[in-house]
Amino acid sequence: MRTLAVLAVLAGCKPAPPLPPRAAPAPTSAEIVARSHAILEAFDRGDVAAIQPALAASYVHFEGRVVDRKGELEKLAKRSPTDLKIESRAWSHEQAFVGESSAMFIGDAREQNGGNQVHGGGYIYEGWYTLGWARDGDDWKLVYLGWKPAAAQTESSQWNQIFHNGIGFEHAPNKLLVTTTAGVTPGEALDVAMGQGRNALYLAAHGWKVTGVDIADEGMRQARQAAEQAKVKLDMINTDVGTFDFGRDRWDLVTLIYAPSAKKRIPDIQRSVRRGGLVVYEYFAPVGGDDDPPKPGELAKLFGDGWEILRDDVVDDVPDWAEDHAKLERFVARKK
């Protein structure tokens, strides 16, 4: 009788709801490290096909400014084959913290740009990566990517690191400057963005009274040491070129050799040059960015009345900085 009663009760009960599917187990710490390495290597290659499915809808990249998923993918799609890429990366102090639905990777990376073997190798940087991962069903996707230099994130510290490592750029004086000043009577020269002083030292050794301006104190330290060894005099001003007072009718020569954002200071530079003085400019041709150098022919328009254009070329050649080959603008003007 009891058995029949139990069966009758069970028959009247509703069936129990199915159990929810069990989530796939969280990855191990080693797997999060491997995922983090793999996604960064995909960024190095510009591999959009590998990166796109790995980014969460809420993905954010922070490296001085915030870039969301859409912006990241658009940036990757516009990347040129000639753009600088990381060629090698060595890791240390790596840690991964894994929870049931999220994980975090932190690691110290020493990395080097490629595409600059002509100057001994690309720039070397050291900094900390932070990657945040979150569960998305049975998959895990990247929600945060951040990179912070080992030194303070300032423009001067980045250039100091480049000059300290001493590779990725030409150490001999710029060829355009050498050919332009050959046979010119020395006077007072201003070397804008002088770096470690390769051009300023050349001019000083050939009789010019040289003032160099740069934001990187490490470059100036090297220039000062080299000037002492060569027994030549250099005046050096450690400041941002954007705030420097060029003066008026002060210089017989102004060099703009791979000087970023020089276009903004052209009117100040023009006023600072004496009659008969020269402006020598070499830099990468524009590629479509927000802070591009002058477009081909633009400098000739800016140096209109009162200037004689001695050279205005766009050439394919080996640049003094950053790459093995690039399109360059070379411009020389003399004040009438």
N, C-alpha and C positions, 0 to 999 in steps of 0.2 A: 504493500500500500504506500509506504514512504517513497519507493522508487517511482511509482506512478505520479505521486504528487509533485516530486521534483521535476519530472519530465514535463508535467503540465505547466509548472511555473516557467521553466526554460522556454517552452513553446510560446509563451506569451511575451517574452522579452524581445526587444529590438536588437538586431545584430550590432556588435561593437564596431565603431568607425575604424577604418584601416589606419595603421600606424603611419606617421609621416616618414618619407624616405630618409634614411640616415645619411647625413652629410659625409662627403669623402673626408678622410682624415687630413688634418692640417699638414703642410709640408714640414720637413725637418729644417733645422737651422742651416745645415749644409745645402739643402735644396734652395732655400731663400738666397743664400750667398751665390749659388750657381745661377739662379734666375736673374739676380741683380747684375752679375758680370755679363750675362748673355744680352740683356736689354741695352746695357751701355755699349757693348760691342756693336749692336745693331744701330745705335745712334752714331757710332763712329763711322759706320759704312753708309749711313743715310738710307738704311733699308726700311722704307715705309711699309712694305708688305709684312715685315716681321713686327714692326712697332705698333701699327694701327690696332690690331686685335688685342694687343697687350695693355692698352691704355684704358683705364676706367672712364666712364662718362664724366666723373668729377675730377679727373686728373689735373694737377697743377705742377708747373715747373717754376722754381724760383731760383734765380741766379742774378740777384741785383734788381730784377723786376719780375712780375708775375706773368706767366704765359699759360693759357688754358689749353685744353685738348685740341680745340679747333685751330688755335693759333700755332700750336706746336706742329701739327700735321701740315698746315699751310707753309710754315717755314721750311719744313723738310722737303716739301714738294718743289720749292723754289731753289733748293740748294744746287749750286753749280758743281760739276766735277772738279773744278779748280779750287773750290773753297777749302780752307784749312780743315784737316781732320786729324783726330788723334791716331797716331801710328803705333804707339806702345804705351802700356800702362802697367805699373808695378804696384801691388797692393801690400798694405801692412795694417795692423791694428783693426782687423775686420771683426765685426760682431753682428749677430742676427738674433732678434728677439721675436719669438713666434707665439701667438695666441690662437684661440679657436677660430677667430674670424679676421684677424689682422696680423701683420708682421712688419718688422722694421729692420732695415740693413744700414749699418754705418761702417765706413771704411776710409782709410787714408790712402790716397792715390798719388803717385808720382808719374806724370804722364808727359809725353812728348809729341808735338805736332809732326806730321809728315810733310813731304813735298818741299824740302829745303836742304837737300844733301849738298848742294853747291856751296852752302855756308856752314857746313859741318853738322847739319841736323836742324830740326825744328826747335821752336821755343820749348823749354821745360817748365812745367808748373807742378806745384804740389798743393793739395787741398783735400777737404773732407767731403765725401759723397754721403747723402742720406736718401734712401729710397723707402717709401712706404707702400705696402701691399695690402690688399683687402680681398676677402672671399667674394666671389661672384658665381654662385651656384657651386659646381664642382671645380671651377677654375679659380685662379687668383690673378688679379689685375693690379697694375701699377696706378696708385692714386697720387703719389708725390715723388718728385725728383728735385733734389737740391744739391748745390755744390758751393762750398765756401773755401776761399783760398786759405792756406795755412797762415799767411800773414794777413794783416788788416786789408779789407777789400777797398783799396783806393787806387787811383790811376798811377800814382807815384810808386806804390809798393809793387804793382805789377811790372812796371818798367825796371824797377830796382832788381827784381827777381831775374828778368831777362838779361840785364847787364851783368849781374853776379854770375850767372851760368855761362855767359860769354859765347853762346852759339846762336845761330839763326839769323845772323846779319853780317854784312861786309865790314871788315876791319880796315880795309884800305880806303883812301879818300875817294869820293864819288868822281867818276870819270867825266861826267858833264861839267862839273865844277873845275876839274883840272884843265880840261881843254878850253873852257871859257876864259879862265883867268890867265892862261899862258900869254905872256907878253904885256899884260895889263899892269900899269904902275900901281904898286900897293898903296892902300890908304886904310881907312877904318872900315872894318867888316863886322857884320852881325850874323852869327850862325844861329838860326832859329831851330829849336829842338835839337840841340847839339849832341845829345846822347853821351857816349863815352869820348867824344871829341875828335873823331877821326878826321873830319873836315876842318875843324878849327885848328888842330895841330898842323895840318898841311899848310893852311894859309899863314899861320904864325911863322912857320919855318921858311916861308917865301916872302917874308917882310911885311905882312899885314899886321896891323894892330887889331886884335880880335876880341870881341865880346861874345860869349856863348850864353844862351838861355835854355834852360830845361827844367822839367819838374822832378826829374829823377836824381836824387843826391848821390846814389851809387855810381851813376854814369859820370857825374862831375868829380867824384873822388878818383875814379880811374883817369879822367882827363887831367886832373891836377897832378897826379903821380907821373903820368906820361910827359907832361910839360916840364916837370922838374928834371926828369931823366934826359929829355931832349934839350934842356936849357933854353926854352922859349917861354914867353909870357902870354898867359891867357887871363882875361877878365871873365868871371863866370857869375851868373845870376841864377840862383835856384828858385824859380817861380813858375807859375802857370803862364804859358804864352798868351792865354786869353785875357790876362789882366796886365800884361807887360806894357810899359810906356815906351813906344818906339822913338818918340821925339820927333823933331822936325829938322830937315836938312842936316842930318847927323851922320849918315853912312854912305860910303862909297861902294859898298857891296852888301847885299842882304841875300843869304842863302836860305832857301826853303826846300831842303833835301829830305824828303819823306817826313814832312812836318804835318801832322794831322790838323784838320780844320783851319788850314792856312787861309782859305777863301774868305773867312769872316773878317780877317785882319788886313785884307788887301788895301783899303783906303788909308789905313794907318801906316802901312809899309810904304806906300807911294809917297806920302808926305815926308817920311823919314829919310828918303834917299836924296842925296845931293845931285845937282846937275852933272851929267856924265856918269853917274853911278849905275850899277848893274843890279838886277834881280835875277837870281838863278833858281829855277824850280824843277824838281823831279818828284813824281809820285805815281801811284797806281791810277790808271784810268777809272772813271766811275763805273759802278756795276748795278746801280739802281737802289741804293740804300738811302736812309733818311739824312745822313750826314756825309753825302758824297763829296768828293773833290770836284773841282770845276770840270765841266764837260769839254770835249775837244772844241777849240775855237773860242771858249768863253773867256779865257785869260787874255787873249788878244783884244777882245772887246772891252774888258775891264781896264787894260792898259791901252787906252785909246789915244786921245790928244796928249801931246807932251812926251810920248814914249816912242822909241824905235824898237820894233820887234825884230830881234836877231835870230830867234829860233822858236818854232812852234810846231812840234812833231808829236805824233802818236806812233809808238813803235812796239813791236814784239821783241822782248829782250829779257835778259836775266836781271831781276830787280836786286837792289841792295839788301832787301828785307824779305823774310817770311816765305818766299816761294822760289822754285827753280826757274820758273818762266811765267811771264805775265805781260799784259798790255800796259805800257807806261806812257805818261805825258812828260815831255821835256820842253821847257820854255825858258827863254832868256830875253830880257828887255833892258834897254838903256834909256835913262832919263835925258831928254833933250835940254 
